[in-house]
Every structure is written in C-alpha cells, then in structure tokens.
Amino acid sequence: MLPLPLSFPLTLRGYDRTLVDEYLDELHAEIRILTIDRDAALHQAETLADLLEQVRAERAALQARFDTVCRTPADPNAVSARVHRILDLASAEAAEILDTARRQADAVNAQADRARNRILAEARSIAERQLGQAQDRIRQLEEIRARTITQLQAADRALAGAERILANEQSPPARPQAPARPSAPSRARTAA
C-alpha cells in the first residue's frame, strides 16, 4: 500500500493542483511498477509451472528407468567398483540366507526322519507283538483242533466198536439155515 498524505495544502480555490498532480503521477508510476512486477511474477509463475511439469515428467521417466534397472540384474562389468562391491555383499548375504534356509530345512527334514523312524519302530513293535499274539492263538487253535480230531477219532472208534457189539448182540447165533423171516404182525406177537 502506498502511504497517502494526510491532507493537501489548501489554496484559495481548493487544493494545490501541482501537489495533487505530482502525487497522482507518483501513484501512476507506482501502479506501473506494481503492474510490471505482477506481470513478471505471473510470467515467472508460468515458467515455474512449465518447469515443474518438465521435472515431473523427468521424474516419472527416471522412476520408470529406476524400476527397470531394479528389476534386471546388473552386469558386473558395467558397474563401478563401489557398486560392484555392493553387489558382491548383496550376493554374499543372499548366499548366507540361502545357507541358513537350507540348514533349517535340513534340520526339519532330520527331525521329520527321526519322527518317521520312531513311528515306524513303534508300528513294527506293535505289529510284531500282534503277530506274536496271533501266532500264539493259531498254535492254541491248532492244538485244540488236533485234540478235537484225536477225540473225534477216538469217539469214532468207540462208536464203531459199540456198533459191532450191538450188532453181535442183536444178531441171533448163527444157525445152519435161517428160517424165513416172520412178517411184522407175527414179530409183534412173539415180542408180546
């Protein structure tokens, strides 16, 4: 803001025209300067806006290039010694991580093998015990079968002997000539 005079000196017919004209000339000069400054600021703002757009475009291009470079492995011959050292350290760290993972996997596999072997041993022990029990039961059943067969054969022999004895007791002593058999009613009479 321009400082305005508090008042103009008064003359016979109003204010002093020369002072008012001088002041107005100063105001116009100030307005021209401010307009020039404003136009320069607008031009600079437009230039900066264009520059900002260029920087943004360059940044996007660099980001895309960076992403591409990060995704593709670096050629060791095309990098500086420092980058080559960083790549070597990264490779060594990756190898160490892989070794650690392999060791952990081997430990897990060994633990799984031990558990599998323990379970197999327990299963074999149970199977052998059950097989032994089954074989003992088979031997018992075979002994029972053999005794039963022996007893049945003895019973058959006893029955055969008893049938012979019964047959001998029921048959009349041998006669020279056997009379004709009486019919059933005559047998009933004889028995009565």
C-alpha positions as CSV (number, residue, x, y, z in Angstrom):
1,M,0.0,0.0,0.0
2,L,1.2,3.5,-0.8
3,P,1.3,6.0,2.0
4,L,-1.3,8.6,1.4
5,P,-0.7,12.1,2.6
6,L,-3.0,13.1,5.4
7,S,-4.0,16.2,3.6
8,F,-3.2,18.5,0.7
9,P,-2.4,22.1,1.4
10,L,-5.4,24.3,0.9
11,T,-5.3,27.2,-1.6
12,L,-7.7,29.9,-2.4
13,R,-9.9,27.7,-4.6
14,G,-9.3,24.2,-3.1
15,Y,-6.2,22.0,-3.1
16,D,-2.9,22.8,-4.6
17,R,-3.1,21.4,-8.1
18,T,0.6,20.8,-8.6
19,L,0.9,18.8,-5.4
20,V,-2.1,16.7,-6.3
21,D,-0.8,16.1,-9.9
22,E,2.6,15.2,-8.5
23,Y,1.0,12.8,-6.1
24,L,-1.1,11.2,-8.8
25,D,1.9,10.9,-11.0
26,E,3.7,9.1,-8.2
27,L,0.7,6.8,-7.8
28,H,0.6,6.1,-11.5
29,A,4.3,5.3,-11.5
30,E,3.8,3.0,-8.5
31,I,0.9,1.3,-10.2
32,R,3.0,0.8,-13.4
33,I,5.8,-0.7,-11.3
34,L,3.4,-3.0,-9.5
35,T,1.8,-4.0,-12.8
36,I,5.2,-4.8,-14.2
37,D,6.2,-6.7,-11.1
38,R,2.8,-8.6,-11.2
39,D,3.3,-9.4,-14.9
40,A,6.9,-10.6,-14.2
41,A,5.6,-12.7,-11.3
42,L,2.9,-14.2,-13.5
43,H,5.4,-14.9,-16.2
44,Q,7.8,-16.4,-13.6
45,A,4.9,-18.5,-12.2
46,E,4.0,-19.8,-15.7
47,T,7.7,-20.6,-16.3
48,L,8.0,-22.3,-12.9
49,A,4.8,-24.2,-13.7
50,D,6.2,-25.4,-17.0
51,L,9.5,-26.3,-15.3
52,L,7.6,-28.2,-12.7
53,E,5.7,-30.2,-15.4
54,Q,9.1,-30.9,-17.0
55,V,10.6,-32.0,-13.7
56,R,7.6,-34.2,-13.0
57,A,7.9,-35.8,-16.5
58,E,11.6,-36.3,-16.0
59,R,10.9,-37.8,-12.5
60,A,8.3,-40.2,-14.0
61,A,10.8,-41.2,-16.7
62,L,13.6,-41.7,-14.1
63,Q,11.3,-43.6,-11.8
64,A,10.3,-45.9,-14.7
65,R,14.0,-46.3,-15.6
66,F,14.9,-46.9,-12.0
67,D,12.2,-49.6,-11.7
68,T,13.5,-51.2,-14.9
69,V,17.1,-51.2,-13.6
70,C,16.0,-52.6,-10.2
71,R,14.1,-55.4,-11.9
72,T,17.0,-56.5,-14.2
73,P,20.3,-57.8,-12.7
74,A,23.2,-55.5,-13.1
75,D,26.1,-56.6,-15.4
76,P,29.2,-56.7,-13.1
77,N,31.4,-55.4,-16.0
78,A,29.2,-52.3,-16.5
79,V,29.2,-51.0,-12.9
80,S,31.7,-49.1,-10.8
81,A,33.9,-50.8,-8.1
82,R,31.7,-49.4,-5.4
83,V,28.5,-50.8,-7.0
84,H,30.4,-54.0,-7.7
85,R,31.3,-54.3,-4.0
86,I,27.7,-53.6,-3.0
87,L,26.5,-56.3,-5.4
88,D,29.1,-58.7,-4.0
89,L,27.9,-58.0,-0.5
90,A,24.3,-58.5,-1.5
91,S,25.2,-61.8,-3.3
92,A,27.1,-62.9,-0.2
93,E,24.2,-62.0,2.1
94,A,21.8,-63.8,-0.3
95,A,24.0,-66.9,-0.2
96,E,24.2,-66.7,3.6
97,I,20.4,-66.5,3.8
98,L,20.1,-69.5,1.4
99,D,22.6,-71.5,3.5
100,T,20.6,-70.7,6.7
101,A,17.4,-71.7,5.0
102,R,19.0,-74.9,3.7
103,R,20.4,-75.7,7.2
104,Q,16.9,-75.1,8.7
105,A,15.3,-77.2,6.0
106,D,17.9,-80.0,6.7
107,A,17.2,-79.8,10.4
108,V,13.4,-80.0,9.8
109,N,14.0,-82.9,7.4
110,A,16.2,-84.7,10.0
111,Q,13.6,-84.1,12.7
112,A,10.9,-85.5,10.4
113,D,13.1,-88.5,9.6
114,R,13.7,-89.2,13.3
115,A,9.9,-88.9,14.0
116,R,9.2,-91.2,11.0
117,N,11.7,-93.7,12.2
118,R,10.3,-93.6,15.7
119,I,6.8,-94.0,14.4
120,L,7.8,-96.9,12.1
121,A,9.7,-98.6,15.0
122,E,6.6,-98.3,17.2
123,A,4.4,-99.6,14.4
124,R,6.7,-102.5,13.8
125,S,6.8,-103.3,17.5
126,I,3.0,-103.2,17.7
127,A,2.8,-105.3,14.6
128,E,5.3,-107.9,15.8
129,R,3.5,-108.1,19.2
130,Q,0.2,-108.5,17.5
131,L,1.7,-111.1,15.1
132,G,3.2,-113.0,18.0
133,Q,-0.2,-112.9,19.8
134,A,-1.9,-114.1,16.6
135,Q,0.7,-116.9,16.1
136,D,0.2,-118.0,19.8
137,R,-3.6,-118.0,19.2
138,I,-3.1,-120.0,16.0
139,R,-0.9,-122.5,17.9
140,Q,-3.6,-122.8,20.6
141,L,-6.3,-123.3,18.0
142,E,-4.1,-125.9,16.2
143,E,-3.7,-127.8,19.5
144,I,-7.4,-127.6,20.2
145,R,-8.1,-128.8,16.6
146,A,-5.6,-131.7,17.0
147,R,-7.1,-132.7,20.3
148,T,-10.6,-132.4,18.9
149,I,-9.6,-134.6,15.9
150,T,-8.0,-137.1,18.2
151,Q,-11.1,-137.1,20.4
152,L,-13.4,-137.4,17.4
153,Q,-11.3,-140.3,16.0
154,A,-11.4,-142.0,19.5
155,A,-15.2,-141.4,19.6
156,D,-15.5,-142.8,16.0
157,R,-13.5,-145.9,17.1
158,A,-15.6,-146.2,20.2
159,L,-18.8,-145.9,18.2
160,A,-17.6,-148.4,15.7
161,G,-16.8,-150.8,18.5
162,A,-20.2,-150.2,20.1
163,E,-22.0,-150.7,16.8
164,R,-20.1,-154.1,16.4
165,I,-21.0,-155.1,19.9
166,L,-24.7,-154.1,19.3
167,A,-24.7,-155.9,16.0
168,N,-23.3,-159.0,17.7
169,E,-25.8,-158.9,20.5
170,Q,-28.8,-158.3,18.3
171,S,-28.0,-160.9,15.7
172,P,-29.0,-164.5,16.7
173,P,-26.3,-167.1,16.8
174,A,-25.6,-168.4,13.5
175,R,-27.9,-171.3,12.5
176,P,-27.3,-173.6,9.8
177,Q,-30.2,-172.4,7.9
178,A,-32.2,-169.4,8.8
179,P,-35.9,-169.8,8.8
180,A,-37.9,-167.4,6.8
181,R,-38.5,-164.1,8.5
182,P,-41.8,-163.7,10.1
183,S,-43.9,-160.9,9.0
184,A,-44.3,-157.8,11.2
185,P,-47.5,-158.9,12.9
186,S,-46.0,-162.2,13.8
187,R,-43.0,-160.5,15.3
188,A,-45.2,-158.4,17.4
189,R,-46.8,-161.5,18.7
190,T,-43.5,-163.1,19.5
191,A,-42.4,-160.0,21.3
192,A,-45.6,-159.9,23.3
